[in-house]
Amino acid sequence: MAKAKLIDIAHGRSGDKGNGSNVGIIARHPEIYPFLKETLTTERVKEHMKDVCKGKVERYELPQLGALNFMLNESLGGGGTVSLKLDAQGKTHAALVLRMELDVPDELLKLVKEN
């Protein structure tokens, strides 16, 4: 095991849905997806994003894409048209999630470095 940032084993995309942001996390290799599925729980994402996300975190699994999609409810200060937040559309929320530090098995880090 080694300490690594989520960005070392996954990439992400995010955007807005009303007063919530949508964060997709995609494994950089198919063998990484099971680790992400086990490790990236709604509780863990909620804790990491606690200063941004004031509501419930929901997770949707997309195994055919090797991805997890998270809805961060109440994370945009009311939404793009009413919020005073700098990023009221959630474009940077994936970048924040990707900075989460994890204990990653060495063999998964090796897979990413080889490809």
CNS distance restraints for C-alpha pairs under 8 A (distance, minus, plus):
assign (resid   1 and name CA) (resid 103 and name CA) 5.83 0.50 0.50
assign (resid   1 and name CA) (resid 104 and name CA) 5.25 0.50 0.50
assign (resid   1 and name CA) (resid 105 and name CA) 4.28 0.50 0.50
assign (resid   1 and name CA) (resid 106 and name CA) 5.24 0.50 0.50
assign (resid   2 and name CA) (resid 103 and name CA) 5.38 0.50 0.50
assign (resid   2 and name CA) (resid 104 and name CA) 5.36 0.50 0.50
assign (resid   2 and name CA) (resid 105 and name CA) 6.38 0.50 0.50
assign (resid   2 and name CA) (resid 106 and name CA) 6.27 0.50 0.50
assign (resid   3 and name CA) (resid 101 and name CA) 6.67 0.50 0.50
assign (resid   3 and name CA) (resid 102 and name CA) 5.67 0.50 0.50
assign (resid   3 and name CA) (resid 103 and name CA) 4.73 0.50 0.50
assign (resid   3 and name CA) (resid 104 and name CA) 6.25 0.50 0.50
assign (resid   4 and name CA) (resid   8 and name CA) 6.53 0.50 0.50
assign (resid   4 and name CA) (resid 101 and name CA) 5.61 0.50 0.50
assign (resid   4 and name CA) (resid 102 and name CA) 5.47 0.50 0.50
assign (resid   4 and name CA) (resid 103 and name CA) 6.37 0.50 0.50
assign (resid   4 and name CA) (resid 104 and name CA) 6.41 0.50 0.50
assign (resid   5 and name CA) (resid   9 and name CA) 7.66 0.50 0.50
assign (resid   5 and name CA) (resid  98 and name CA) 6.70 0.50 0.50
assign (resid   5 and name CA) (resid  99 and name CA) 5.48 0.50 0.50
assign (resid   5 and name CA) (resid 100 and name CA) 5.53 0.50 0.50
assign (resid   5 and name CA) (resid 101 and name CA) 4.44 0.50 0.50
assign (resid   5 and name CA) (resid 102 and name CA) 5.99 0.50 0.50
assign (resid   6 and name CA) (resid  10 and name CA) 5.94 0.50 0.50
assign (resid   6 and name CA) (resid  11 and name CA) 7.96 0.50 0.50
assign (resid   6 and name CA) (resid  97 and name CA) 7.62 0.50 0.50
assign (resid   6 and name CA) (resid  98 and name CA) 4.85 0.50 0.50
assign (resid   6 and name CA) (resid  99 and name CA) 5.98 0.50 0.50
assign (resid   6 and name CA) (resid 100 and name CA) 5.58 0.50 0.50
assign (resid   6 and name CA) (resid 101 and name CA) 6.19 0.50 0.50
assign (resid   6 and name CA) (resid 102 and name CA) 6.57 0.50 0.50
assign (resid   7 and name CA) (resid  11 and name CA) 5.74 0.50 0.50
assign (resid   7 and name CA) (resid  98 and name CA) 4.75 0.50 0.50
assign (resid   7 and name CA) (resid  99 and name CA) 6.37 0.50 0.50
assign (resid   8 and name CA) (resid 109 and name CA) 7.53 0.50 0.50
assign (resid   8 and name CA) (resid 112 and name CA) 7.76 0.50 0.50
assign (resid   9 and name CA) (resid  27 and name CA) 6.22 0.50 0.50
assign (resid   9 and name CA) (resid  28 and name CA) 5.50 0.50 0.50
assign (resid   9 and name CA) (resid  29 and name CA) 7.72 0.50 0.50
assign (resid   9 and name CA) (resid  32 and name CA) 7.20 0.50 0.50
assign (resid   9 and name CA) (resid 108 and name CA) 7.64 0.50 0.50
assign (resid   9 and name CA) (resid 109 and name CA) 6.81 0.50 0.50
assign (resid   9 and name CA) (resid 112 and name CA) 6.56 0.50 0.50
assign (resid  10 and name CA) (resid  25 and name CA) 6.38 0.50 0.50
assign (resid  10 and name CA) (resid  26 and name CA) 5.29 0.50 0.50
assign (resid  10 and name CA) (resid  27 and name CA) 4.40 0.50 0.50
assign (resid  10 and name CA) (resid  28 and name CA) 4.84 0.50 0.50
assign (resid  10 and name CA) (resid  98 and name CA) 7.56 0.50 0.50
assign (resid  11 and name CA) (resid  25 and name CA) 5.82 0.50 0.50
assign (resid  11 and name CA) (resid  26 and name CA) 5.31 0.50 0.50
assign (resid  11 and name CA) (resid  27 and name CA) 6.65 0.50 0.50
assign (resid  11 and name CA) (resid  28 and name CA) 6.74 0.50 0.50
assign (resid  11 and name CA) (resid  98 and name CA) 7.17 0.50 0.50
assign (resid  12 and name CA) (resid  23 and name CA) 6.96 0.50 0.50
assign (resid  12 and name CA) (resid  24 and name CA) 5.29 0.50 0.50
assign (resid  12 and name CA) (resid  25 and name CA) 4.47 0.50 0.50
assign (resid  12 and name CA) (resid  26 and name CA) 5.86 0.50 0.50
assign (resid  12 and name CA) (resid  94 and name CA) 5.45 0.50 0.50
assign (resid  12 and name CA) (resid  95 and name CA) 7.23 0.50 0.50
assign (resid  12 and name CA) (resid  98 and name CA) 7.17 0.50 0.50
assign (resid  13 and name CA) (resid  23 and name CA) 5.86 0.50 0.50
assign (resid  13 and name CA) (resid  24 and name CA) 5.19 0.50 0.50
assign (resid  13 and name CA) (resid  25 and name CA) 6.86 0.50 0.50
assign (resid  13 and name CA) (resid  91 and name CA) 7.84 0.50 0.50
assign (resid  13 and name CA) (resid  94 and name CA) 5.55 0.50 0.50
assign (resid  14 and name CA) (resid  21 and name CA) 6.88 0.50 0.50
assign (resid  14 and name CA) (resid  22 and name CA) 5.29 0.50 0.50
assign (resid  14 and name CA) (resid  23 and name CA) 4.37 0.50 0.50
assign (resid  14 and name CA) (resid  24 and name CA) 6.12 0.50 0.50
assign (resid  14 and name CA) (resid  90 and name CA) 6.38 0.50 0.50
assign (resid  14 and name CA) (resid  91 and name CA) 5.35 0.50 0.50
assign (resid  14 and name CA) (resid  92 and name CA) 6.88 0.50 0.50
assign (resid  14 and name CA) (resid  93 and name CA) 6.14 0.50 0.50
assign (resid  14 and name CA) (resid  94 and name CA) 5.25 0.50 0.50
assign (resid  15 and name CA) (resid  21 and name CA) 5.62 0.50 0.50
assign (resid  15 and name CA) (resid  22 and name CA) 5.31 0.50 0.50
assign (resid  15 and name CA) (resid  23 and name CA) 6.85 0.50 0.50
assign (resid  15 and name CA) (resid  89 and name CA) 6.09 0.50 0.50
assign (resid  15 and name CA) (resid  90 and name CA) 4.93 0.50 0.50
assign (resid  15 and name CA) (resid  91 and name CA) 4.89 0.50 0.50
assign (resid  15 and name CA) (resid  92 and name CA) 7.97 0.50 0.50
assign (resid  15 and name CA) (resid  93 and name CA) 7.74 0.50 0.50
assign (resid  16 and name CA) (resid  20 and name CA) 5.92 0.50 0.50
assign (resid  16 and name CA) (resid  21 and name CA) 4.36 0.50 0.50
assign (resid  16 and name CA) (resid  22 and name CA) 5.78 0.50 0.50
assign (resid  16 and name CA) (resid  79 and name CA) 7.94 0.50 0.50
assign (resid  16 and name CA) (resid  88 and name CA) 8.00 0.50 0.50
assign (resid  16 and name CA) (resid  89 and name CA) 4.89 0.50 0.50
assign (resid  16 and name CA) (resid  90 and name CA) 5.27 0.50 0.50
assign (resid  16 and name CA) (resid  91 and name CA) 7.25 0.50 0.50
assign (resid  17 and name CA) (resid  21 and name CA) 5.70 0.50 0.50
assign (resid  17 and name CA) (resid  22 and name CA) 6.71 0.50 0.50
assign (resid  17 and name CA) (resid  79 and name CA) 7.90 0.50 0.50
assign (resid  17 and name CA) (resid  89 and name CA) 8.00 0.50 0.50
assign (resid  18 and name CA) (resid  76 and name CA) 7.87 0.50 0.50
assign (resid  18 and name CA) (resid  78 and name CA) 7.35 0.50 0.50
assign (resid  18 and name CA) (resid  79 and name CA) 5.09 0.50 0.50
assign (resid  18 and name CA) (resid  80 and name CA) 7.27 0.50 0.50
assign (resid  19 and name CA) (resid  73 and name CA) 6.52 0.50 0.50
assign (resid  19 and name CA) (resid  74 and name CA) 5.24 0.50 0.50
assign (resid  19 and name CA) (resid  75 and name CA) 6.19 0.50 0.50
assign (resid  19 and name CA) (resid  76 and name CA) 4.99 0.50 0.50
assign (resid  19 and name CA) (resid  77 and name CA) 6.52 0.50 0.50
assign (resid  19 and name CA) (resid  78 and name CA) 4.85 0.50 0.50
assign (resid  19 and name CA) (resid  79 and name CA) 4.26 0.50 0.50
assign (resid  19 and name CA) (resid  80 and name CA) 7.67 0.50 0.50
assign (resid  20 and name CA) (resid  71 and name CA) 6.56 0.50 0.50
assign (resid  20 and name CA) (resid  72 and name CA) 5.31 0.50 0.50
assign (resid  20 and name CA) (resid  73 and name CA) 4.26 0.50 0.50
assign (resid  20 and name CA) (resid  74 and name CA) 5.17 0.50 0.50
assign (resid  20 and name CA) (resid  75 and name CA) 5.18 0.50 0.50
assign (resid  20 and name CA) (resid  76 and name CA) 5.83 0.50 0.50
assign (resid  20 and name CA) (resid  79 and name CA) 7.30 0.50 0.50
assign (resid  20 and name CA) (resid  90 and name CA) 7.84 0.50 0.50
assign (resid  21 and name CA) (resid  71 and name CA) 5.82 0.50 0.50
assign (resid  21 and name CA) (resid  72 and name CA) 5.15 0.50 0.50
assign (resid  21 and name CA) (resid  73 and name CA) 6.65 0.50 0.50
assign (resid  21 and name CA) (resid  75 and name CA) 6.30 0.50 0.50
assign (resid  21 and name CA) (resid  76 and name CA) 6.98 0.50 0.50
assign (resid  21 and name CA) (resid  89 and name CA) 7.15 0.50 0.50
assign (resid  21 and name CA) (resid  90 and name CA) 5.25 0.50 0.50
assign (resid  21 and name CA) (resid  93 and name CA) 7.33 0.50 0.50
assign (resid  22 and name CA) (resid  69 and name CA) 7.03 0.50 0.50
assign (resid  22 and name CA) (resid  70 and name CA) 5.80 0.50 0.50
assign (resid  22 and name CA) (resid  71 and name CA) 4.72 0.50 0.50
assign (resid  22 and name CA) (resid  72 and name CA) 6.35 0.50 0.50
assign (resid  22 and name CA) (resid  90 and name CA) 7.48 0.50 0.50
assign (resid  23 and name CA) (resid  69 and name CA) 5.67 0.50 0.50
assign (resid  23 and name CA) (resid  70 and name CA) 5.04 0.50 0.50
assign (resid  23 and name CA) (resid  71 and name CA) 6.38 0.50 0.50
assign (resid  23 and name CA) (resid  72 and name CA) 7.63 0.50 0.50
assign (resid  23 and name CA) (resid  93 and name CA) 6.71 0.50 0.50
assign (resid  23 and name CA) (resid  94 and name CA) 5.43 0.50 0.50
assign (resid  24 and name CA) (resid  67 and name CA) 6.79 0.50 0.50
assign (resid  24 and name CA) (resid  68 and name CA) 5.79 0.50 0.50
assign (resid  24 and name CA) (resid  69 and name CA) 4.31 0.50 0.50
assign (resid  24 and name CA) (resid  70 and name CA) 6.22 0.50 0.50
assign (resid  24 and name CA) (resid  94 and name CA) 7.06 0.50 0.50
assign (resid  25 and name CA) (resid  67 and name CA) 5.50 0.50 0.50
assign (resid  25 and name CA) (resid  68 and name CA) 5.29 0.50 0.50
assign (resid  25 and name CA) (resid  69 and name CA) 6.27 0.50 0.50
assign (resid  25 and name CA) (resid  94 and name CA) 7.52 0.50 0.50
assign (resid  26 and name CA) (resid  33 and name CA) 7.81 0.50 0.50
assign (resid  26 and name CA) (resid  65 and name CA) 7.42 0.50 0.50
assign (resid  26 and name CA) (resid  66 and name CA) 5.86 0.50 0.50
assign (resid  26 and name CA) (resid  67 and name CA) 4.24 0.50 0.50
assign (resid  26 and name CA) (resid  68 and name CA) 6.57 0.50 0.50
assign (resid  27 and name CA) (resid  32 and name CA) 5.69 0.50 0.50
assign (resid  27 and name CA) (resid  33 and name CA) 5.42 0.50 0.50
assign (resid  27 and name CA) (resid  36 and name CA) 7.42 0.50 0.50
assign (resid  27 and name CA) (resid  66 and name CA) 5.61 0.50 0.50
assign (resid  27 and name CA) (resid  67 and name CA) 6.11 0.50 0.50
assign (resid  28 and name CA) (resid  32 and name CA) 6.99 0.50 0.50
assign (resid  28 and name CA) (resid 112 and name CA) 6.68 0.50 0.50
assign (resid  29 and name CA) (resid  33 and name CA) 7.28 0.50 0.50
assign (resid  29 and name CA) (resid 111 and name CA) 7.18 0.50 0.50
assign (resid  29 and name CA) (resid 112 and name CA) 6.73 0.50 0.50
assign (resid  30 and name CA) (resid  66 and name CA) 6.12 0.50 0.50
assign (resid  31 and name CA) (resid  35 and name CA) 7.84 0.50 0.50
assign (resid  31 and name CA) (resid 108 and name CA) 7.44 0.50 0.50
assign (resid  32 and name CA) (resid  36 and name CA) 6.39 0.50 0.50
assign (resid  32 and name CA) (resid 108 and name CA) 6.31 0.50 0.50
assign (resid  33 and name CA) (resid  37 and name CA) 6.07 0.50 0.50
assign (resid  33 and name CA) (resid  63 and name CA) 7.55 0.50 0.50
assign (resid  33 and name CA) (resid  66 and name CA) 5.27 0.50 0.50
assign (resid  33 and name CA) (resid  67 and name CA) 6.84 0.50 0.50
assign (resid  34 and name CA) (resid  38 and name CA) 6.23 0.50 0.50
assign (resid  35 and name CA) (resid  39 and name CA) 5.93 0.50 0.50
assign (resid  36 and name CA) (resid  40 and name CA) 5.45 0.50 0.50
assign (resid  36 and name CA) (resid  68 and name CA) 7.91 0.50 0.50
assign (resid  37 and name CA) (resid  41 and name CA) 7.41 0.50 0.50
assign (resid  37 and name CA) (resid  61 and name CA) 7.70 0.50 0.50
assign (resid  37 and name CA) (resid  68 and name CA) 7.27 0.50 0.50
assign (resid  40 and name CA) (resid  44 and name CA) 6.16 0.50 0.50
assign (resid  40 and name CA) (resid  45 and name CA) 6.58 0.50 0.50
assign (resid  41 and name CA) (resid  45 and name CA) 6.32 0.50 0.50
assign (resid  41 and name CA) (resid  59 and name CA) 7.72 0.50 0.50
assign (resid  42 and name CA) (resid  46 and name CA) 5.95 0.50 0.50
assign (resid  42 and name CA) (resid  57 and name CA) 5.66 0.50 0.50
assign (resid  42 and name CA) (resid  58 and name CA) 6.30 0.50 0.50
assign (resid  42 and name CA) (resid  59 and name CA) 6.26 0.50 0.50
assign (resid  42 and name CA) (resid  70 and name CA) 7.85 0.50 0.50
assign (resid  43 and name CA) (resid  47 and name CA) 6.13 0.50 0.50
assign (resid  43 and name CA) (resid  57 and name CA) 7.69 0.50 0.50
assign (resid  44 and name CA) (resid  48 and name CA) 6.21 0.50 0.50
assign (resid  45 and name CA) (resid  49 and name CA) 6.03 0.50 0.50
assign (resid  45 and name CA) (resid  57 and name CA) 7.50 0.50 0.50
assign (resid  45 and name CA) (resid  97 and name CA) 7.24 0.50 0.50
assign (resid  46 and name CA) (resid  50 and name CA) 5.58 0.50 0.50
assign (resid  46 and name CA) (resid  53 and name CA) 6.92 0.50 0.50
assign (resid  46 and name CA) (resid  56 and name CA) 7.73 0.50 0.50
assign (resid  46 and name CA) (resid  57 and name CA) 6.14 0.50 0.50
assign (resid  48 and name CA) (resid  97 and name CA) 7.19 0.50 0.50
assign (resid  48 and name CA) (resid 100 and name CA) 6.92 0.50 0.50
assign (resid  49 and name CA) (resid  53 and name CA) 5.68 0.50 0.50
assign (resid  49 and name CA) (resid  96 and name CA) 7.74 0.50 0.50
assign (resid  49 and name CA) (resid  97 and name CA) 7.25 0.50 0.50
assign (resid  50 and name CA) (resid  54 and name CA) 6.72 0.50 0.50
assign (resid  52 and name CA) (resid  75 and name CA) 5.42 0.50 0.50
assign (resid  52 and name CA) (resid  76 and name CA) 7.75 0.50 0.50
assign (resid  53 and name CA) (resid  57 and name CA) 7.88 0.50 0.50
assign (resid  53 and name CA) (resid  72 and name CA) 5.87 0.50 0.50
assign (resid  53 and name CA) (resid  73 and name CA) 6.47 0.50 0.50
assign (resid  53 and name CA) (resid  74 and name CA) 5.86 0.50 0.50
assign (resid  53 and name CA) (resid  75 and name CA) 4.25 0.50 0.50
assign (resid  53 and name CA) (resid  76 and name CA) 7.89 0.50 0.50
assign (resid  54 and name CA) (resid  73 and name CA) 6.95 0.50 0.50
assign (resid  54 and name CA) (resid  74 and name CA) 5.22 0.50 0.50
assign (resid  54 and name CA) (resid  75 and name CA) 5.88 0.50 0.50
assign (resid  55 and name CA) (resid  72 and name CA) 6.85 0.50 0.50
assign (resid  55 and name CA) (resid  73 and name CA) 4.76 0.50 0.50
assign (resid  55 and name CA) (resid  74 and name CA) 4.82 0.50 0.50
assign (resid  55 and name CA) (resid  75 and name CA) 7.04 0.50 0.50
assign (resid  56 and name CA) (resid  72 and name CA) 6.46 0.50 0.50
assign (resid  56 and name CA) (resid  73 and name CA) 5.45 0.50 0.50
assign (resid  56 and name CA) (resid  74 and name CA) 7.63 0.50 0.50
assign (resid  57 and name CA) (resid  70 and name CA) 6.61 0.50 0.50
assign (resid  57 and name CA) (resid  71 and name CA) 5.63 0.50 0.50
assign (resid  57 and name CA) (resid  72 and name CA) 4.82 0.50 0.50
assign (resid  57 and name CA) (resid  73 and name CA) 6.16 0.50 0.50
assign (resid  58 and name CA) (resid  70 and name CA) 5.50 0.50 0.50
assign (resid  58 and name CA) (resid  71 and name CA) 5.10 0.50 0.50
assign (resid  58 and name CA) (resid  72 and name CA) 6.80 0.50 0.50
assign (resid  59 and name CA) (resid  68 and name CA) 6.76 0.50 0.50
assign (resid  59 and name CA) (resid  69 and name CA) 5.66 0.50 0.50
assign (resid  59 and name CA) (resid  70 and name CA) 4.57 0.50 0.50
assign (resid  59 and name CA) (resid  71 and name CA) 6.56 0.50 0.50
assign (resid  60 and name CA) (resid  68 and name CA) 5.76 0.50 0.50
assign (resid  60 and name CA) (resid  69 and name CA) 5.02 0.50 0.50
assign (resid  60 and name CA) (resid  70 and name CA) 6.36 0.50 0.50
assign (resid  61 and name CA) (resid  67 and name CA) 6.47 0.50 0.50
assign (resid  61 and name CA) (resid  68 and name CA) 4.80 0.50 0.50
assign (resid  61 and name CA) (resid  69 and name CA) 6.44 0.50 0.50
assign (resid  62 and name CA) (resid  66 and name CA) 6.09 0.50 0.50
assign (resid  62 and name CA) (resid  67 and name CA) 5.07 0.50 0.50
assign (resid  62 and name CA) (resid  68 and name CA) 5.74 0.50 0.50
assign (resid  62 and name CA) (resid  69 and name CA) 7.45 0.50 0.50
assign (resid  63 and name CA) (resid  67 and name CA) 6.11 0.50 0.50
assign (resid  63 and name CA) (resid  68 and name CA) 7.87 0.50 0.50
assign (resid  74 and name CA) (resid  78 and name CA) 7.09 0.50 0.50
assign (resid  75 and name CA) (resid  90 and name CA) 7.91 0.50 0.50
assign (resid  76 and name CA) (resid  80 and name CA) 7.19 0.50 0.50
assign (resid  76 and name CA) (resid  83 and name CA) 6.85 0.50 0.50
assign (resid  76 and name CA) (resid  85 and name CA) 7.06 0.50 0.50
assign (resid  76 and name CA) (resid  87 and name CA) 7.55 0.50 0.50
assign (resid  76 and name CA) (resid  88 and name CA) 5.01 0.50 0.50
assign (resid  76 and name CA) (resid  89 and name CA) 6.64 0.50 0.50
assign (resid  76 and name CA) (resid  90 and name CA) 6.83 0.50 0.50
assign (resid  77 and name CA) (resid  82 and name CA) 7.63 0.50 0.50
assign (resid  77 and name CA) (resid  83 and name CA) 5.01 0.50 0.50
assign (resid  77 and name CA) (resid  84 and name CA) 7.11 0.50 0.50
assign (resid  77 and name CA) (resid  85 and name CA) 6.46 0.50 0.50
assign (resid  77 and name CA) (resid  88 and name CA) 6.86 0.50 0.50
assign (resid  78 and name CA) (resid  82 and name CA) 5.85 0.50 0.50
assign (resid  78 and name CA) (resid  83 and name CA) 5.36 0.50 0.50
assign (resid  79 and name CA) (resid  83 and name CA) 5.54 0.50 0.50
assign (resid  79 and name CA) (resid  88 and name CA) 5.90 0.50 0.50
assign (resid  79 and name CA) (resid  89 and name CA) 6.89 0.50 0.50
assign (resid  80 and name CA) (resid  88 and name CA) 4.77 0.50 0.50
assign (resid  80 and name CA) (resid  89 and name CA) 5.47 0.50 0.50
assign (resid  83 and name CA) (resid  88 and name CA) 6.02 0.50 0.50
assign (resid  84 and name CA) (resid  88 and name CA) 7.29 0.50 0.50
assign (resid  87 and name CA) (resid  91 and name CA) 6.89 0.50 0.50
assign (resid  87 and name CA) (resid  92 and name CA) 7.25 0.50 0.50
assign (resid  92 and name CA) (resid  96 and name CA) 6.56 0.50 0.50
assign (resid  93 and name CA) (resid  97 and name CA) 6.34 0.50 0.50
assign (resid  94 and name CA) (resid  98 and name CA) 6.04 0.50 0.50
assign (resid  95 and name CA) (resid  99 and name CA) 6.57 0.50 0.50
assign (resid  96 and name CA) (resid 100 and name CA) 7.36 0.50 0.50
assign (resid 104 and name CA) (resid 108 and name CA) 6.94 0.50 0.50
assign (resid 104 and name CA) (resid 109 and name CA) 7.06 0.50 0.50
assign (resid 105 and name CA) (resid 109 and name CA) 6.78 0.50 0.50
assign (resid 106 and name CA) (resid 110 and name CA) 6.16 0.50 0.50
assign (resid 107 and name CA) (resid 111 and name CA) 6.31 0.50 0.50
assign (resid 108 and name CA) (resid 112 and name CA) 6.66 0.50 0.50
assign (resid 109 and name CA) (resid 113 and name CA) 6.40 0.50 0.50
assign (resid 110 and name CA) (resid 114 and name CA) 6.15 0.50 0.50
assign (resid 111 and name CA) (resid 115 and name CA) 6.51 0.50 0.50
